Amino acid sequence: MRTPAVSVPGESLPDFSGVDLAALYDRSERPALSVVLEGLLARPRTEHDTFAAFEDTP
């Protein structure tokens, strides 16, 4: 079993941006992970197409 990635206060989070999601999807035998990967694969993968929005209005 692998040791999970753990964030330590004050340190940067691990960078998983290089993970090949399509290859992981093809190898996955976990139904829940497959559903999550389908959603991630449907999202834009370039910085130009990606944005984050946060709305703090009632």
PQR file of N, CA, C, O and H, with PARSE charges and radii, in Angstrom:
ATOM      1  N   MET A   1       0.836  -1.175   0.000 -0.4000 1.5000
ATOM      2  CA  MET A   1       0.000   0.000   0.000 -0.0000 2.0000
ATOM      3  C   MET A   1       0.889   1.248   0.000  0.5500 1.7000
ATOM      4  O   MET A   1       1.903   1.301   0.695 -0.5500 1.4000
ATOM      5  N   ARG A   2       0.499   2.227  -0.772 -0.4000 1.5000
ATOM      6  CA  ARG A   2       1.255   3.477  -0.849 -0.0000 2.0000
ATOM      7  C   ARG A   2       0.945   4.386   0.331  0.5500 1.7000
ATOM      8  O   ARG A   2      -0.143   4.338   0.904 -0.5500 1.4000
ATOM      9  H   ARG A   2      -0.325   2.184  -1.337  0.4000 1.0000
ATOM     10  N   THR A   3       1.903   5.197   0.673 -0.4000 1.5000
ATOM     11  CA  THR A   3       1.683   6.211   1.691 -0.0000 2.0000
ATOM     12  C   THR A   3       0.989   7.388   1.022  0.5500 1.7000
ATOM     13  O   THR A   3       1.462   7.864  -0.010 -0.5500 1.4000
ATOM     14  H   THR A   3       2.788   5.235   0.208  0.4000 1.0000
ATOM     15  N   PRO A   4      -0.120   7.875   1.577 -0.5600 1.5000
ATOM     16  CA  PRO A   4      -0.833   9.000   0.948  0.2800 2.0000
ATOM     17  C   PRO A   4      -0.032  10.285   1.028  0.5500 1.7000
ATOM     18  O   PRO A   4       0.773  10.479   1.940 -0.5500 1.4000
ATOM     19  N   ALA A   5      -0.266  11.164   0.052 -0.4000 1.5000
ATOM     20  CA  ALA A   5       0.367  12.484   0.076 -0.0000 2.0000
ATOM     21  C   ALA A   5      -0.259  13.282   1.212  0.5500 1.7000
ATOM     22  O   ALA A   5      -1.480  13.327   1.354 -0.5500 1.4000
ATOM     23  H   ALA A   5      -0.919  11.006  -0.688  0.4000 1.0000
ATOM     24  N   VAL A   6       0.574  13.898   2.000 -0.4000 1.5000
ATOM     25  CA  VAL A   6       0.109  14.660   3.148 -0.0000 2.0000
ATOM     26  C   VAL A   6       0.627  16.074   3.024  0.5500 1.7000
ATOM     27  O   VAL A   6       1.801  16.282   2.719 -0.5500 1.4000
ATOM     28  H   VAL A   6       1.567  13.861   1.884  0.4000 1.0000
ATOM     29  N   SER A   7      -0.242  17.058   3.258 -0.4000 1.5000
ATOM     30  CA  SER A   7       0.229  18.430   3.223 -0.0000 2.0000
ATOM     31  C   SER A   7       0.687  18.820   4.624  0.5500 1.7000
ATOM     32  O   SER A   7       0.062  18.469   5.625 -0.5500 1.4000
ATOM     33  H   SER A   7      -1.196  16.889   3.505  0.4000 1.0000
ATOM     34  N   VAL A   8       1.776  19.544   4.665 -0.4000 1.5000
ATOM     35  CA  VAL A   8       2.348  20.016   5.912 -0.0000 2.0000
ATOM     36  C   VAL A   8       2.165  21.523   5.937  0.5500 1.7000
ATOM     37  O   VAL A   8       2.491  22.197   4.960 -0.5500 1.4000
ATOM     38  H   VAL A   8       2.284  19.829   3.852  0.4000 1.0000
ATOM     39  N   PRO A   9       1.648  22.067   7.037 -0.5600 1.5000
ATOM     40  CA  PRO A   9       1.453  23.525   7.099  0.2800 2.0000
ATOM     41  C   PRO A   9       2.731  24.275   6.716  0.5500 1.7000
ATOM     42  O   PRO A   9       3.820  23.974   7.207 -0.5500 1.4000
ATOM     43  N   GLY A  10       2.570  25.250   5.837 -0.4000 1.5000
ATOM     44  CA  GLY A  10       3.710  26.055   5.396 -0.0000 2.0000
ATOM     45  C   GLY A  10       4.447  25.497   4.199  0.5500 1.7000
ATOM     46  O   GLY A  10       5.296  26.184   3.630 -0.5500 1.4000
ATOM     47  H   GLY A  10       1.686  25.494   5.439  0.4000 1.0000
ATOM     48  N   GLU A  11       4.149  24.273   3.798 -0.4000 1.5000
ATOM     49  CA  GLU A  11       4.809  23.679   2.634 -0.0000 2.0000
ATOM     50  C   GLU A  11       3.848  23.642   1.456  0.5500 1.7000
ATOM     51  O   GLU A  11       2.630  23.646   1.636 -0.5500 1.4000
ATOM     52  H   GLU A  11       3.460  23.715   4.260  0.4000 1.0000
ATOM     53  N   SER A  12       4.397  23.608   0.261 -0.4000 1.5000
ATOM     54  CA  SER A  12       3.578  23.546  -0.951 -0.0000 2.0000
ATOM     55  C   SER A  12       2.900  22.184  -1.060  0.5500 1.7000
ATOM     56  O   SER A  12       3.416  21.172  -0.585 -0.5500 1.4000
ATOM     57  H   SER A  12       5.387  23.605   0.115  0.4000 1.0000
ATOM     58  N   LEU A  13       1.744  22.184  -1.692 -0.4000 1.5000
ATOM     59  CA  LEU A  13       1.050  20.924  -1.961 -0.0000 2.0000
ATOM     60  C   LEU A  13       1.758  20.178  -3.082  0.5500 1.7000
ATOM     61  O   LEU A  13       2.399  20.809  -3.922 -0.5500 1.4000
ATOM     62  H   LEU A  13       1.325  23.006  -2.078  0.4000 1.0000
ATOM     63  N   PRO A  14       1.661  18.859  -3.120 -0.5600 1.5000
ATOM     64  CA  PRO A  14       2.283  18.100  -4.208  0.2800 2.0000
ATOM     65  C   PRO A  14       1.684  18.509  -5.556  0.5500 1.7000
ATOM     66  O   PRO A  14       0.498  18.826  -5.645 -0.5500 1.4000
ATOM     67  N   ASP A  15       2.508  18.499  -6.592 -0.4000 1.5000
ATOM     68  CA  ASP A  15       2.056  18.860  -7.938 -0.0000 2.0000
ATOM     69  C   ASP A  15       1.725  17.584  -8.711  0.5500 1.7000
ATOM     70  O   ASP A  15       2.616  16.822  -9.085 -0.5500 1.4000
ATOM     71  H   ASP A  15       3.471  18.241  -6.520  0.4000 1.0000
ATOM     72  N   PHE A  16       0.446  17.367  -8.941 -0.4000 1.5000
ATOM     73  CA  PHE A  16       0.005  16.201  -9.699 -0.0000 2.0000
ATOM     74  C   PHE A  16      -0.466  16.597 -11.097  0.5500 1.7000
ATOM     75  O   PHE A  16      -1.183  15.829 -11.738 -0.5500 1.4000
ATOM     76  H   PHE A  16      -0.278  17.986  -8.637  0.4000 1.0000
ATOM     77  N   SER A  17      -0.084  17.758 -11.576 -0.4000 1.5000
ATOM     78  CA  SER A  17      -0.555  18.234 -12.877 -0.0000 2.0000
ATOM     79  C   SER A  17      -0.035  17.393 -14.044  0.5500 1.7000
ATOM     80  O   SER A  17      -0.604  17.436 -15.135 -0.5500 1.4000
ATOM     81  H   SER A  17       0.499  18.382 -11.055  0.4000 1.0000
ATOM     82  N   GLY A  18       1.024  16.640 -13.829 -0.4000 1.5000
ATOM     83  CA  GLY A  18       1.582  15.821 -14.904 -0.0000 2.0000
ATOM     84  C   GLY A  18       0.991  14.430 -14.995  0.5500 1.7000
ATOM     85  O   GLY A  18       1.409  13.639 -15.840 -0.5500 1.4000
ATOM     86  H   GLY A  18       1.485  16.606 -12.942  0.4000 1.0000
ATOM     87  N   VAL A  19       0.024  14.112 -14.141 -0.4000 1.5000
ATOM     88  CA  VAL A  19      -0.581  12.779 -14.154 -0.0000 2.0000
ATOM     89  C   VAL A  19      -1.405  12.601 -15.434  0.5500 1.7000
ATOM     90  O   VAL A  19      -2.211  13.462 -15.785 -0.5500 1.4000
ATOM     91  H   VAL A  19      -0.316  14.755 -13.454  0.4000 1.0000
ATOM     92  N   ASP A  20      -1.197  11.494 -16.114 -0.4000 1.5000
ATOM     93  CA  ASP A  20      -1.954  11.180 -17.329 -0.0000 2.0000
ATOM     94  C   ASP A  20      -3.314  10.618 -16.913  0.5500 1.7000
ATOM     95  O   ASP A  20      -3.450   9.426 -16.636 -0.5500 1.4000
ATOM     96  H   ASP A  20      -0.542  10.794 -15.828  0.4000 1.0000
ATOM     97  N   LEU A  21      -4.317  11.496 -16.874 -0.4000 1.5000
ATOM     98  CA  LEU A  21      -5.644  11.099 -16.402 -0.0000 2.0000
ATOM     99  C   LEU A  21      -6.292  10.051 -17.295  0.5500 1.7000
ATOM    100  O   LEU A  21      -6.990   9.163 -16.805 -0.5500 1.4000
ATOM    101  H   LEU A  21      -4.207  12.464 -17.099  0.4000 1.0000
ATOM    102  N   ALA A  22      -6.067  10.145 -18.598 -0.4000 1.5000
ATOM    103  CA  ALA A  22      -6.653   9.169 -19.529 -0.0000 2.0000
ATOM    104  C   ALA A  22      -6.073   7.774 -19.276  0.5500 1.7000
ATOM    105  O   ALA A  22      -6.803   6.783 -19.286 -0.5500 1.4000
ATOM    106  H   ALA A  22      -5.500  10.866 -18.996  0.4000 1.0000
ATOM    107  N   ALA A  23      -4.773   7.704 -19.052 -0.4000 1.5000
ATOM    108  CA  ALA A  23      -4.147   6.408 -18.772 -0.0000 2.0000
ATOM    109  C   ALA A  23      -4.623   5.864 -17.433  0.5500 1.7000
ATOM    110  O   ALA A  23      -4.862   4.664 -17.296 -0.5500 1.4000
ATOM    111  H   ALA A  23      -4.180   8.509 -19.044  0.4000 1.0000
ATOM    112  N   LEU A  24      -4.760   6.737 -16.450 -0.4000 1.5000
ATOM    113  CA  LEU A  24      -5.263   6.316 -15.151 -0.0000 2.0000
ATOM    114  C   LEU A  24      -6.700   5.815 -15.263  0.5500 1.7000
ATOM    115  O   LEU A  24      -7.067   4.822 -14.635 -0.5500 1.4000
ATOM    116  H   LEU A  24      -4.565   7.711 -16.561  0.4000 1.0000
ATOM    117  N   TYR A  25      -7.505   6.502 -16.057 -0.4000 1.5000
ATOM    118  CA  TYR A  25      -8.897   6.081 -16.284 -0.0000 2.0000
ATOM    119  C   TYR A  25      -8.930   4.686 -16.918  0.5500 1.7000
ATOM    120  O   TYR A  25      -9.718   3.832 -16.511 -0.5500 1.4000
ATOM    121  H   TYR A  25      -7.207   7.309 -16.567  0.4000 1.0000
ATOM    122  N   ASP A  26      -8.078   4.466 -17.905 -0.4000 1.5000
ATOM    123  CA  ASP A  26      -8.045   3.171 -18.588 -0.0000 2.0000
ATOM    124  C   ASP A  26      -7.636   2.033 -17.650  0.5500 1.7000
ATOM    125  O   ASP A  26      -8.085   0.900 -17.822 -0.5500 1.4000
ATOM    126  H   ASP A  26      -7.438   5.160 -18.235  0.4000 1.0000
ATOM    127  N   ARG A  27      -6.792   2.325 -16.664 -0.4000 1.5000
ATOM    128  CA  ARG A  27      -6.299   1.292 -15.746 -0.0000 2.0000
ATOM    129  C   ARG A  27      -7.169   1.117 -14.501  0.5500 1.7000
ATOM    130  O   ARG A  27      -7.055   0.114 -13.798 -0.5500 1.4000
ATOM    131  H   ARG A  27      -6.427   3.246 -16.524  0.4000 1.0000
ATOM    132  N   SER A  28      -8.026   2.084 -14.235 -0.4000 1.5000
ATOM    133  CA  SER A  28      -8.781   2.083 -12.987 -0.0000 2.0000
ATOM    134  C   SER A  28      -9.796   0.952 -12.926  0.5500 1.7000
ATOM    135  O   SER A  28     -10.543   0.711 -13.875 -0.5500 1.4000
ATOM    136  H   SER A  28      -8.118   2.899 -14.806  0.4000 1.0000
ATOM    137  N   GLU A  29      -9.806   0.266 -11.793 -0.4000 1.5000
ATOM    138  CA  GLU A  29     -10.808  -0.762 -11.542 -0.0000 2.0000
ATOM    139  C   GLU A  29     -11.766  -0.300 -10.454  0.5500 1.7000
ATOM    140  O   GLU A  29     -12.581  -1.086  -9.972 -0.5500 1.4000
ATOM    141  H   GLU A  29      -9.200   0.462 -11.023  0.4000 1.0000
ATOM    142  N   ARG A  30     -11.678   0.949 -10.068 -0.4000 1.5000
ATOM    143  CA  ARG A  30     -12.511   1.507  -9.006 -0.0000 2.0000
ATOM    144  C   ARG A  30     -13.631   2.338  -9.623  0.5500 1.7000
ATOM    145  O   ARG A  30     -13.348   3.349 -10.265 -0.5500 1.4000
ATOM    146  H   ARG A  30     -11.016   1.588 -10.460  0.4000 1.0000
ATOM    147  N   PRO A  31     -14.883   1.949  -9.451 -0.5600 1.5000
ATOM    148  CA  PRO A  31     -16.003   2.685 -10.056  0.2800 2.0000
ATOM    149  C   PRO A  31     -16.063   4.154  -9.651  0.5500 1.7000
ATOM    150  O   PRO A  31     -16.324   5.016 -10.490 -0.5500 1.4000
ATOM    151  N   ALA A  32     -15.826   4.443  -8.381 -0.4000 1.5000
ATOM    152  CA  ALA A  32     -15.901   5.836  -7.923 -0.0000 2.0000
ATOM    153  C   ALA A  32     -14.792   6.679  -8.554  0.5500 1.7000
ATOM    154  O   ALA A  32     -15.027   7.818  -8.959 -0.5500 1.4000
ATOM    155  H   ALA A  32     -15.614   3.743  -7.700  0.4000 1.0000
ATOM    156  N   LEU A  33     -13.588   6.120  -8.635 -0.4000 1.5000
ATOM    157  CA  LEU A  33     -12.474   6.844  -9.253 -0.0000 2.0000
ATOM    158  C   LEU A  33     -12.748   7.069 -10.736  0.5500 1.7000
ATOM    159  O   LEU A  33     -12.429   8.134 -11.266 -0.5500 1.4000
ATOM    160  H   LEU A  33     -13.397   5.195  -8.305  0.4000 1.0000
ATOM    161  N   SER A  34     -13.323   6.102 -11.401 -0.4000 1.5000
ATOM    162  CA  SER A  34     -13.647   6.254 -12.824 -0.0000 2.0000
ATOM    163  C   SER A  34     -14.617   7.409 -13.058  0.5500 1.7000
ATOM    164  O   SER A  34     -14.472   8.154 -14.028 -0.5500 1.4000
ATOM    165  H   SER A  34     -13.583   5.237 -10.970  0.4000 1.0000
ATOM    166  N   VAL A  35     -15.603   7.560 -12.177 -0.4000 1.5000
ATOM    167  CA  VAL A  35     -16.563   8.660 -12.313 -0.0000 2.0000
ATOM    168  C   VAL A  35     -15.861  10.006 -12.116  0.5500 1.7000
ATOM    169  O   VAL A  35     -16.109  10.956 -12.859 -0.5500 1.4000
ATOM    170  H   VAL A  35     -15.720   6.955 -11.390  0.4000 1.0000
ATOM    171  N   VAL A  36     -14.993  10.080 -11.120 -0.4000 1.5000
ATOM    172  CA  VAL A  36     -14.245  11.327 -10.873 -0.0000 2.0000
ATOM    173  C   VAL A  36     -13.351  11.639 -12.070  0.5500 1.7000
ATOM    174  O   VAL A  36     -13.289  12.786 -12.514 -0.5500 1.4000
ATOM    175  H   VAL A  36     -14.791   9.308 -10.517  0.4000 1.0000
ATOM    176  N   LEU A  37     -12.663  10.638 -12.589 -0.4000 1.5000
ATOM    177  CA  LEU A  37     -11.769  10.852 -13.733 -0.0000 2.0000
ATOM    178  C   LEU A  37     -12.544  11.285 -14.974  0.5500 1.7000
ATOM    179  O   LEU A  37     -12.057  12.114 -15.742 -0.5500 1.4000
ATOM    180  H   LEU A  37     -12.713   9.707 -12.228  0.4000 1.0000
ATOM    181  N   GLU A  38     -13.729  10.744 -15.181 -0.4000 1.5000
ATOM    182  CA  GLU A  38     -14.555  11.180 -16.318 -0.0000 2.0000
ATOM    183  C   GLU A  38     -14.825  12.678 -16.224  0.5500 1.7000
ATOM    184  O   GLU A  38     -14.729  13.395 -17.220 -0.5500 1.4000
ATOM    185  H   GLU A  38     -14.125  10.070 -14.556  0.4000 1.0000
ATOM    186  N   GLY A  39     -15.160  13.145 -15.031 -0.4000 1.5000
ATOM    187  CA  GLY A  39     -15.403  14.569 -14.835 -0.0000 2.0000
ATOM    188  C   GLY A  39     -14.158  15.407 -15.063  0.5500 1.7000
ATOM    189  O   GLY A  39     -14.226  16.475 -15.671 -0.5500 1.4000
ATOM    190  H   GLY A  39     -15.238  12.562 -14.222  0.4000 1.0000
ATOM    191  N   LEU A  40     -13.025  14.929 -14.578 -0.4000 1.5000
ATOM    192  CA  LEU A  40     -11.777  15.669 -14.770 -0.0000 2.0000
ATOM    193  C   LEU A  40     -11.363  15.709 -16.239  0.5500 1.7000
ATOM    194  O   LEU A  40     -10.869  16.728 -16.721 -0.5500 1.4000
ATOM    195  H   LEU A  40     -12.970  14.061 -14.084  0.4000 1.0000
ATOM    196  N   LEU A  41     -11.564  14.605 -16.945 -0.4000 1.5000
ATOM    197  CA  LEU A  41     -11.204  14.554 -18.359 -0.0000 2.0000
ATOM    198  C   LEU A  41     -12.084  15.465 -19.209  0.5500 1.7000
ATOM    199  O   LEU A  41     -11.661  15.920 -20.272 -0.5500 1.4000
ATOM    200  H   LEU A  41     -11.966  13.777 -16.553  0.4000 1.0000
ATOM    201  N   ALA A  42     -13.295  15.733 -18.754 -0.4000 1.5000
ATOM    202  CA  ALA A  42     -14.208  16.598 -19.500 -0.0000 2.0000
ATOM    203  C   ALA A  42     -13.866  18.077 -19.321  0.5500 1.7000
ATOM    204  O   ALA A  42     -14.353  18.922 -20.072 -0.5500 1.4000
ATOM    205  H   ALA A  42     -13.639  15.363 -17.891  0.4000 1.0000
ATOM    206  N   ARG A  43     -13.042  18.387 -18.343 -0.4000 1.5000
ATOM    207  CA  ARG A  43     -12.676  19.788 -18.075 -0.0000 2.0000
ATOM    208  C   ARG A  43     -11.550  20.250 -18.981  0.5500 1.7000
ATOM    209  O   ARG A  43     -10.783  19.435 -19.493 -0.5500 1.4000
ATOM    210  H   ARG A  43     -12.647  17.701 -17.733  0.4000 1.0000
ATOM    211  N   PRO A  44     -11.450  21.569 -19.182 -0.5600 1.5000
ATOM    212  CA  PRO A  44     -10.332  22.113 -19.970  0.2800 2.0000
ATOM    213  C   PRO A  44      -9.000  21.774 -19.311  0.5500 1.7000
ATOM    214  O   PRO A  44      -8.901  21.753 -18.084 -0.5500 1.4000
ATOM    215  N   ARG A  45      -7.981  21.510 -20.117 -0.4000 1.5000
ATOM    216  CA  ARG A  45      -6.672  21.128 -19.582 -0.0000 2.0000
ATOM    217  C   ARG A  45      -5.580  22.158 -19.848  0.5500 1.7000
ATOM    218  O   ARG A  45      -4.412  21.883 -19.573 -0.5500 1.4000
ATOM    219  H   ARG A  45      -8.061  21.527 -21.114  0.4000 1.0000
ATOM    220  N   THR A  46      -5.915  23.318 -20.367 -0.4000 1.5000
ATOM    221  CA  THR A  46      -4.898  24.335 -20.601 -0.0000 2.0000
ATOM    222  C   THR A  46      -5.145  25.522 -19.683  0.5500 1.7000
ATOM    223  O   THR A  46      -6.279  25.784 -19.282 -0.5500 1.4000
ATOM    224  H   THR A  46      -6.864  23.541 -20.590  0.4000 1.0000
ATOM    225  N   GLU A  47      -4.073  26.237 -19.352 -0.4000 1.5000
ATOM    226  CA  GLU A  47      -4.215  27.407 -18.490 -0.0000 2.0000
ATOM    227  C   GLU A  47      -5.129  28.443 -19.125  0.5500 1.7000
ATOM    228  O   GLU A  47      -5.865  29.134 -18.420 -0.5500 1.4000
ATOM    229  H   GLU A  47      -3.151  26.024 -19.678  0.4000 1.0000
ATOM    230  N   HIS A  48      -5.093  28.560 -20.448 -0.4000 1.5000
ATOM    231  CA  HIS A  48      -5.901  29.547 -21.161 -0.0000 2.0000
ATOM    232  C   HIS A  48      -7.392  29.271 -20.972  0.5500 1.7000
ATOM    233  O   HIS A  48      -8.183  30.206 -20.851 -0.5500 1.4000
ATOM    234  H   HIS A  48      -4.495  27.999 -21.021  0.4000 1.0000
ATOM    235  N   ASP A  49      -7.780  28.001 -20.947 -0.4000 1.5000
ATOM    236  CA  ASP A  49      -9.189  27.624 -20.846 -0.0000 2.0000
ATOM    237  C   ASP A  49      -9.676  27.447 -19.407  0.5500 1.7000
ATOM    238  O   ASP A  49     -10.874  27.293 -19.169 -0.5500 1.4000
ATOM    239  H   ASP A  49      -7.138  27.241 -21.045  0.4000 1.0000
ATOM    240  N   THR A  50      -8.761  27.469 -18.465 -0.4000 1.5000
ATOM    241  CA  THR A  50      -9.106  27.178 -17.089 -0.0000 2.0000
ATOM    242  C   THR A  50      -9.195  28.454 -16.268  0.5500 1.7000
ATOM    243  O   THR A  50      -8.353  29.343 -16.388 -0.5500 1.4000
ATOM    244  H   THR A  50      -7.788  27.594 -18.658  0.4000 1.0000
ATOM    245  N   PHE A  51     -10.214  28.534 -15.439 -0.4000 1.5000
ATOM    246  CA  PHE A  51     -10.288  29.641 -14.496 -0.0000 2.0000
ATOM    247  C   PHE A  51     -11.007  29.170 -13.242  0.5500 1.7000
ATOM    248  O   PHE A  51     -11.753  28.191 -13.263 -0.5500 1.4000
ATOM    249  H   PHE A  51     -10.899  27.812 -15.341  0.4000 1.0000
ATOM    250  N   ALA A  52     -10.771  29.874 -12.171 -0.4000 1.5000
ATOM    251  CA  ALA A  52     -11.443  29.562 -10.915 -0.0000 2.0000
ATOM    252  C   ALA A  52     -12.262  30.771 -10.512  0.5500 1.7000
ATOM    253  O   ALA A  52     -11.820  31.911 -10.652 -0.5500 1.4000
ATOM    254  H   ALA A  52     -10.165  30.669 -12.155  0.4000 1.0000
ATOM    255  N   ALA A  53     -13.442  30.516 -10.016 -0.4000 1.5000
ATOM    256  CA  ALA A  53     -14.305  31.619  -9.580 -0.0000 2.0000
ATOM    257  C   ALA A  53     -14.746  31.347  -8.157  0.5500 1.7000
ATOM    258  O   ALA A  53     -15.048  30.212  -7.789 -0.5500 1.4000
ATOM    259  H   ALA A  53     -13.801  29.590  -9.902  0.4000 1.0000
ATOM    260  N   PHE A  54     -14.779  32.391  -7.374 -0.4000 1.5000
ATOM    261  CA  PHE A  54     -15.256  32.283  -6.005 -0.0000 2.0000
ATOM    262  C   PHE A  54     -16.222  33.414  -5.764  0.5500 1.7000
ATOM    263  O   PHE A  54     -15.874  34.582  -5.939 -0.5500 1.4000
ATOM    264  H   PHE A  54     -14.533  33.313  -7.673  0.4000 1.0000
ATOM    265  N   GLU A  55     -17.414  33.085  -5.369 -0.4000 1.5000
ATOM    266  CA  GLU A  55     -18.414  34.106  -5.126 -0.0000 2.0000
ATOM    267  C   GLU A  55     -18.796  34.063  -3.654  0.5500 1.7000
ATOM    268  O   GLU A  55     -19.187  33.017  -3.136 -0.5500 1.4000
ATOM    269  H   GLU A  55     -17.697  32.137  -5.226  0.4000 1.0000
ATOM    270  N   ASP A  56     -18.681  35.202  -2.985 -0.4000 1.5000
ATOM    271  CA  ASP A  56     -18.927  35.255  -1.563 -0.0000 2.0000
ATOM    272  C   ASP A  56     -20.142  36.147  -1.274  0.5500 1.7000
ATOM    273  O   ASP A  56     -20.127  36.957  -0.347 -0.5500 1.4000
ATOM    274  H   ASP A  56     -18.363  36.052  -3.406  0.4000 1.0000
ATOM    275  N   THR A  57     -21.178  35.984  -2.077 -0.4000 1.5000
ATOM    276  CA  THR A  57     -22.379  36.789  -1.881 -0.0000 2.0000
ATOM    277  C   THR A  57     -23.498  35.901  -1.363  0.5500 1.7000
ATOM    278  O   THR A  57     -23.566  34.719  -1.697 -0.5500 1.4000
ATOM    279  H   THR A  57     -21.190  35.326  -2.830  0.4000 1.0000
ATOM    280  N   PRO A  58     -24.375  36.474  -0.546 -0.5600 1.5000
ATOM    281  CA  PRO A  58     -25.480  35.670  -0.006  0.2800 2.0000
ATOM    282  C   PRO A  58     -26.507  35.283  -1.065  0.5500 1.7000
ATOM    283  O   PRO A  58     -27.489  34.607  -0.755 -0.5500 1.4000
TER
END
